[in-house]
Amino acid sequence: MEINGLNLEITIGDLEVFRAPRWWIESLRHHPLGRAGITLPDPKGELYQTVQVGDEVTISVGYRDQSPATWSGTVAGRYPGETRDQLEIRAVDGALPLAKTKITQAWENETPEALVAWVIRQTGLSVGTIMETGMVLPRVSAGNIPAWQLIQQIKISCRDAFGLDMSKWALWLGAAGVNWGDLDEPGDTVAIATLANLIEHEPIDWRSGMGLIETHLIGDLSHSRLIRLQDVRRGIDEVHRALRVRHEGTPDKVRTLVWYGVENG
């Protein structure tokens, strides 16, 4: 049965879409780019010719009694779908400059936080909150590598040279700019509770160190936000950092999936 209480609006370049066989939006704390996917009917192959890599993409989705959440990015690829009459669109979010900007530079006796802020500025993105390490790196060099990879290299240097625990440090584009550190994305703690919006809960698995929550759509939730999980059946009332968030929908079902647990960044 088709969901009547959901508003979905997708634009891809000049194309406007209000129904799609499938769509998803995903963000991971320890991955520099947010991603999205859209399945479109394309029986004549016309959309494959129309949609181009680099086209702007927006996905606006929400229940009719709520303000919609909007994801924006650009087309990264287009591929044949699972059936011959479908087209798969893949898109990446506004953090793309972290992957596209190449850095060639060398420094001596600089703090990691100063280097990270400088690298972010080279991408053209705004600098958000950068945590201080209290350390100075004697030498750092980069030879035509992506900005995010250089920042990862700096993080590894902090771990190896100074013995700092960097497992929870992440780089991501948030609402106020690009952040780096053991930080949360600002915003109210999102409640996910039994008899409210909790559908399924798989507690932390010792093999993966991750737990999984299935809930009704929470369109504005992204990784690094805090969630309050209230699972009455298991006697759980805990606050966790969302490490991976996936919103996905079909005409008859829409869900948000949230992973939490051990960080190994």
C-alpha positions as a Markdown table, in Angstrom:
| # | Residue | x | y | z |
|---|---|---|---|---|
| 1 | Met | 0.0 | 0.0 | 0.0 |
| 2 | Glu | 1.4 | 3.4 | -1.0 |
| 3 | Ile | 2.2 | 5.8 | 1.8 |
| 4 | Asn | -0.2 | 8.8 | 1.6 |
| 5 | Gly | 1.3 | 10.9 | 4.4 |
| 6 | Leu | 4.8 | 11.3 | 2.9 |
| 7 | Asn | 6.0 | 14.2 | 0.7 |
| 8 | Leu | 8.9 | 13.4 | -1.6 |
| 9 | Glu | 10.4 | 15.9 | -4.0 |
| 10 | Ile | 13.6 | 15.1 | -6.0 |
| 11 | Thr | 15.3 | 17.4 | -8.5 |
| 12 | Ile | 18.2 | 16.2 | -10.7 |
| 13 | Gly | 19.3 | 19.1 | -12.9 |
| 14 | Asp | 16.1 | 20.3 | -14.6 |
| 15 | Leu | 14.3 | 17.0 | -13.8 |
| 16 | Glu | 11.6 | 17.0 | -11.1 |
| 17 | Val | 10.5 | 13.7 | -9.6 |
| 18 | Phe | 7.7 | 13.2 | -7.0 |
| 19 | Arg | 7.6 | 9.4 | -6.9 |
| 20 | Ala | 10.5 | 6.9 | -7.2 |
| 21 | Pro | 10.6 | 3.1 | -6.9 |
| 22 | Arg | 13.4 | 3.5 | -4.4 |
| 23 | Trp | 15.7 | 6.1 | -2.8 |
| 24 | Trp | 18.2 | 6.3 | 0.0 |
| 25 | Ile | 20.4 | 8.8 | 1.8 |
| 26 | Glu | 23.4 | 7.7 | 3.9 |
| 27 | Ser | 26.0 | 9.3 | 6.1 |
| 28 | Leu | 28.9 | 7.6 | 8.0 |
| 29 | Arg | 30.9 | 9.3 | 10.7 |
| 30 | His | 34.3 | 8.0 | 9.5 |
| 31 | His | 33.7 | 8.5 | 5.8 |
| 32 | Pro | 34.3 | 12.0 | 4.2 |
| 33 | Leu | 31.3 | 11.9 | 1.8 |
| 34 | Gly | 27.6 | 11.5 | 2.3 |
| 35 | Arg | 25.9 | 9.6 | -0.4 |
| 36 | Ala | 22.4 | 9.1 | -1.9 |
| 37 | Gly | 20.8 | 6.8 | -4.4 |
| 38 | Ile | 17.7 | 7.2 | -6.5 |
| 39 | Thr | 16.0 | 4.6 | -8.7 |
| 40 | Leu | 14.0 | 6.0 | -11.6 |
| 41 | Pro | 11.8 | 4.4 | -14.2 |
| 42 | Asp | 13.4 | 4.8 | -17.6 |
| 43 | Pro | 11.8 | 2.4 | -20.1 |
| 44 | Lys | 13.0 | 4.3 | -23.2 |
| 45 | Gly | 16.5 | 5.2 | -21.9 |
| 46 | Glu | 15.7 | 8.9 | -22.2 |
| 47 | Leu | 16.8 | 9.8 | -18.6 |
| 48 | Tyr | 20.1 | 8.1 | -19.1 |
| 49 | Gln | 20.8 | 10.6 | -21.9 |
| 50 | Thr | 19.4 | 13.5 | -19.9 |
| 51 | Val | 21.0 | 13.1 | -16.5 |
| 52 | Gln | 24.7 | 14.0 | -16.4 |
| 53 | Val | 27.5 | 13.6 | -13.9 |
| 54 | Gly | 27.8 | 16.9 | -12.0 |
| 55 | Asp | 24.1 | 17.7 | -12.2 |
| 56 | Glu | 22.8 | 19.2 | -8.9 |
| 57 | Val | 20.6 | 16.9 | -6.8 |
| 58 | Thr | 18.1 | 17.7 | -4.0 |
| 59 | Ile | 16.0 | 15.3 | -2.1 |
| 60 | Ser | 13.3 | 16.8 | 0.1 |
| 61 | Val | 11.4 | 14.3 | 2.2 |
| 62 | Gly | 9.1 | 14.4 | 5.2 |
| 63 | Tyr | 5.8 | 13.5 | 6.6 |
| 64 | Arg | 3.0 | 16.0 | 5.7 |
| 65 | Asp | 2.6 | 17.3 | 9.2 |
| 66 | Gln | 6.3 | 18.1 | 9.5 |
| 67 | Ser | 8.9 | 20.3 | 7.9 |
| 68 | Pro | 10.7 | 18.3 | 5.2 |
| 69 | Ala | 14.4 | 17.6 | 5.5 |
| 70 | Thr | 16.5 | 18.4 | 2.4 |
| 71 | Trp | 19.6 | 16.7 | 1.2 |
| 72 | Ser | 21.7 | 18.3 | -1.5 |
| 73 | Gly | 24.6 | 17.1 | -3.6 |
| 74 | Thr | 25.7 | 16.3 | -7.2 |
| 75 | Val | 25.4 | 13.3 | -9.5 |
| 76 | Ala | 28.4 | 11.1 | -9.2 |
| 77 | Gly | 27.3 | 8.3 | -11.6 |
| 78 | Arg | 24.3 | 6.8 | -13.4 |
| 79 | Tyr | 23.9 | 3.1 | -14.1 |
| 80 | Pro | 21.4 | 0.6 | -15.5 |
| 81 | Gly | 18.9 | -0.5 | -12.8 |
| 82 | Glu | 18.0 | -3.9 | -11.5 |
| 83 | Thr | 15.5 | -4.2 | -14.4 |
| 84 | Arg | 16.0 | -3.0 | -18.0 |
| 85 | Asp | 13.5 | -0.2 | -17.6 |
| 86 | Gln | 15.1 | 1.4 | -14.6 |
| 87 | Leu | 18.0 | 3.9 | -14.1 |
| 88 | Glu | 20.1 | 4.1 | -10.9 |
| 89 | Ile | 21.5 | 7.6 | -9.9 |
| 90 | Arg | 24.3 | 7.9 | -7.4 |
| 91 | Ala | 25.1 | 11.3 | -5.8 |
| 92 | Val | 27.5 | 12.7 | -3.2 |
| 93 | Asp | 26.9 | 15.6 | -0.9 |
| 94 | Gly | 28.5 | 19.0 | -0.5 |
| 95 | Ala | 31.7 | 17.5 | 1.1 |
| 96 | Leu | 32.9 | 16.6 | -2.4 |
| 97 | Pro | 35.7 | 19.3 | -2.4 |
| 98 | Leu | 37.4 | 17.3 | 0.4 |
| 99 | Ala | 37.9 | 14.5 | -2.1 |
| 100 | Lys | 38.5 | 16.6 | -5.3 |
| 101 | Thr | 40.9 | 19.1 | -3.9 |
| 102 | Lys | 44.5 | 17.9 | -4.2 |
| 103 | Ile | 47.2 | 19.2 | -1.8 |
| 104 | Thr | 51.0 | 19.5 | -2.5 |
| 105 | Gln | 52.7 | 21.2 | 0.4 |
| 106 | Ala | 55.2 | 20.7 | 3.2 |
| 107 | Trp | 55.3 | 22.1 | 6.8 |
| 108 | Glu | 57.6 | 22.1 | 9.8 |
| 109 | Asn | 56.7 | 22.5 | 13.4 |
| 110 | Glu | 53.0 | 23.1 | 13.0 |
| 111 | Thr | 50.1 | 22.0 | 15.2 |
| 112 | Pro | 47.7 | 19.4 | 13.7 |
| 113 | Glu | 44.7 | 21.7 | 14.2 |
| 114 | Ala | 46.4 | 24.5 | 12.3 |
| 115 | Leu | 47.2 | 22.2 | 9.4 |
| 116 | Val | 43.7 | 20.8 | 9.3 |
| 117 | Ala | 42.1 | 24.2 | 9.3 |
| 118 | Trp | 44.4 | 25.3 | 6.4 |
| 119 | Val | 43.6 | 22.2 | 4.4 |
| 120 | Ile | 39.9 | 22.8 | 4.8 |
| 121 | Arg | 40.2 | 26.4 | 3.6 |
| 122 | Gln | 41.9 | 25.2 | 0.4 |
| 123 | Thr | 38.8 | 23.3 | -0.5 |
| 124 | Gly | 36.6 | 26.4 | -0.3 |
| 125 | Leu | 34.5 | 24.9 | 2.5 |
| 126 | Ser | 33.9 | 26.7 | 5.7 |
| 127 | Val | 35.9 | 25.7 | 8.8 |
| 128 | Gly | 33.7 | 24.5 | 11.6 |
| 129 | Thr | 34.9 | 23.3 | 15.0 |
| 130 | Ile | 38.5 | 22.0 | 15.1 |
| 131 | Met | 39.7 | 20.3 | 18.3 |
| 132 | Glu | 43.1 | 21.0 | 19.7 |
| 133 | Thr | 45.6 | 18.1 | 20.2 |
| 134 | Gly | 48.1 | 20.1 | 22.3 |
| 135 | Met | 50.9 | 18.7 | 20.1 |
| 136 | Val | 53.3 | 20.0 | 17.4 |
| 137 | Leu | 54.2 | 17.9 | 14.4 |
| 138 | Pro | 57.9 | 18.3 | 13.4 |
| 139 | Arg | 57.2 | 17.7 | 9.7 |
| 140 | Val | 54.3 | 17.0 | 7.4 |
| 141 | Ser | 54.4 | 16.7 | 3.6 |
| 142 | Ala | 51.7 | 16.0 | 1.0 |
| 143 | Gly | 52.3 | 15.2 | -2.7 |
| 144 | Asn | 49.2 | 15.8 | -4.7 |
| 145 | Ile | 46.8 | 13.9 | -2.4 |
| 146 | Pro | 43.1 | 14.6 | -1.6 |
| 147 | Ala | 42.4 | 17.0 | 1.2 |
| 148 | Trp | 40.6 | 14.3 | 3.3 |
| 149 | Gln | 43.5 | 11.9 | 2.8 |
| 150 | Leu | 46.0 | 14.4 | 4.1 |
| 151 | Ile | 43.9 | 15.1 | 7.2 |
| 152 | Gln | 43.7 | 11.3 | 7.8 |
| 153 | Gln | 47.5 | 11.2 | 7.5 |
| 154 | Ile | 47.7 | 13.9 | 10.1 |
| 155 | Lys | 45.4 | 11.9 | 12.4 |
| 156 | Ile | 47.6 | 8.8 | 12.0 |
| 157 | Ser | 50.7 | 10.9 | 12.8 |
| 158 | Cys | 49.1 | 12.1 | 16.0 |
| 159 | Arg | 48.3 | 8.5 | 17.0 |
| 160 | Asp | 51.7 | 7.1 | 16.1 |
| 161 | Ala | 54.0 | 9.9 | 17.2 |
| 162 | Phe | 52.2 | 11.0 | 20.4 |
| 163 | Gly | 50.2 | 7.9 | 21.4 |
| 164 | Leu | 46.9 | 9.9 | 21.2 |
| 165 | Asp | 43.7 | 7.9 | 21.0 |
| 166 | Met | 42.2 | 9.1 | 17.7 |
| 167 | Ser | 39.7 | 6.4 | 17.3 |
| 168 | Lys | 36.7 | 8.8 | 17.8 |
| 169 | Trp | 38.1 | 11.7 | 15.8 |
| 170 | Ala | 36.3 | 12.3 | 12.6 |
| 171 | Leu | 36.2 | 14.7 | 9.7 |
| 172 | Trp | 32.8 | 15.7 | 8.4 |
| 173 | Leu | 30.8 | 18.6 | 6.8 |
| 174 | Gly | 28.2 | 19.7 | 9.3 |
| 175 | Ala | 25.7 | 22.5 | 9.4 |
| 176 | Ala | 28.3 | 25.0 | 10.5 |
| 177 | Gly | 31.2 | 23.9 | 8.3 |
| 178 | Val | 33.8 | 21.1 | 8.3 |
| 179 | Asn | 34.6 | 19.7 | 11.8 |
| 180 | Trp | 37.5 | 17.7 | 13.0 |
| 181 | Gly | 37.7 | 16.0 | 16.4 |
| 182 | Asp | 36.0 | 13.8 | 18.9 |
| 183 | Leu | 32.9 | 16.0 | 18.6 |
| 184 | Asp | 29.1 | 15.7 | 18.1 |
| 185 | Glu | 27.1 | 17.5 | 15.5 |
| 186 | Pro | 25.2 | 20.2 | 17.3 |
| 187 | Gly | 21.5 | 19.8 | 17.7 |
| 188 | Asp | 18.9 | 18.4 | 20.1 |
| 189 | Thr | 19.3 | 14.8 | 21.2 |
| 190 | Val | 17.0 | 12.8 | 19.1 |
| 191 | Ala | 14.6 | 10.5 | 21.0 |
| 192 | Ile | 13.9 | 7.0 | 19.7 |
| 193 | Ala | 11.6 | 5.2 | 22.0 |
| 194 | Thr | 9.3 | 2.2 | 22.4 |
| 195 | Leu | 5.6 | 3.0 | 21.7 |
| 196 | Ala | 6.8 | 6.2 | 19.9 |
| 197 | Asn | 9.0 | 5.7 | 16.9 |
| 198 | Leu | 11.2 | 2.6 | 17.6 |
| 199 | Ile | 10.4 | -0.3 | 15.3 |
| 200 | Glu | 13.3 | -2.7 | 15.8 |
| 201 | His | 16.4 | -2.7 | 17.9 |
| 202 | Glu | 19.4 | -5.1 | 17.6 |
| 203 | Pro | 21.7 | -4.4 | 20.5 |
| 204 | Ile | 25.5 | -4.1 | 20.1 |
| 205 | Asp | 26.9 | -7.3 | 18.6 |
| 206 | Trp | 30.2 | -8.3 | 20.1 |
| 207 | Arg | 31.7 | -9.2 | 16.7 |
| 208 | Ser | 31.1 | -5.9 | 15.0 |
| 209 | Gly | 30.8 | -3.7 | 18.1 |
| 210 | Met | 27.7 | -2.1 | 16.5 |
| 211 | Gly | 24.0 | -1.9 | 17.4 |
| 212 | Leu | 21.2 | -1.2 | 14.8 |
| 213 | Ile | 18.0 | 0.7 | 15.3 |
| 214 | Glu | 15.1 | 0.8 | 12.9 |
| 215 | Thr | 12.7 | 3.7 | 13.2 |
| 216 | His | 10.2 | 5.7 | 11.3 |
| 217 | Leu | 11.7 | 8.4 | 9.1 |
| 218 | Ile | 13.7 | 11.0 | 11.0 |
| 219 | Gly | 14.8 | 12.9 | 7.9 |
| 220 | Asp | 17.0 | 15.5 | 9.6 |
| 221 | Leu | 19.1 | 13.0 | 11.5 |
| 222 | Ser | 22.7 | 12.5 | 10.3 |
| 223 | His | 25.8 | 10.8 | 11.7 |
| 224 | Ser | 27.5 | 12.3 | 14.7 |
| 225 | Arg | 24.2 | 13.5 | 16.2 |
| 226 | Leu | 23.3 | 12.3 | 19.7 |
| 227 | Ile | 20.3 | 9.9 | 20.0 |
| 228 | Arg | 18.5 | 8.8 | 23.2 |
| 229 | Leu | 17.5 | 5.2 | 22.8 |
| 230 | Gln | 14.7 | 4.0 | 25.1 |
| 231 | Asp | 14.0 | 0.3 | 24.5 |
| 232 | Val | 11.5 | -0.6 | 27.2 |
| 233 | Arg | 11.5 | -4.3 | 26.4 |
| 234 | Arg | 15.2 | -4.6 | 27.1 |
| 235 | Gly | 15.3 | -2.0 | 29.9 |
| 236 | Ile | 17.6 | 0.3 | 27.9 |
| 237 | Asp | 17.6 | 4.1 | 28.4 |
| 238 | Glu | 21.0 | 5.3 | 26.9 |
| 239 | Val | 22.4 | 8.2 | 24.9 |
| 240 | His | 24.6 | 7.2 | 21.9 |
| 241 | Arg | 26.4 | 9.0 | 19.1 |
| 242 | Ala | 25.0 | 8.0 | 15.7 |
| 243 | Leu | 27.8 | 6.5 | 13.7 |
| 244 | Arg | 25.9 | 5.7 | 10.5 |
| 245 | Val | 22.5 | 6.8 | 9.4 |
| 246 | Arg | 20.5 | 5.6 | 6.4 |
| 247 | His | 17.2 | 6.9 | 5.3 |
| 248 | Glu | 15.5 | 4.8 | 2.7 |
| 249 | Gly | 12.1 | 4.6 | 1.0 |
| 250 | Thr | 9.9 | 2.9 | -1.5 |
| 251 | Pro | 6.3 | 3.9 | -2.4 |
| 252 | Asp | 5.0 | 1.7 | 0.4 |
| 253 | Lys | 7.7 | 1.9 | 3.1 |
| 254 | Val | 10.0 | 4.5 | 4.5 |
| 255 | Arg | 12.5 | 4.0 | 7.3 |
| 256 | Thr | 15.5 | 5.5 | 9.1 |
| 257 | Leu | 18.3 | 3.0 | 10.2 |
| 258 | Val | 20.8 | 4.1 | 12.8 |
| 259 | Trp | 24.0 | 2.3 | 13.8 |
| 260 | Tyr | 25.8 | 3.1 | 17.1 |
| 261 | Gly | 28.5 | 1.5 | 19.2 |
| 262 | Val | 32.3 | 1.2 | 19.0 |
| 263 | Glu | 34.3 | 3.7 | 16.9 |
| 264 | Asn | 37.3 | 2.6 | 15.0 |
| 265 | Gly | 38.1 | 5.7 | 13.0 |
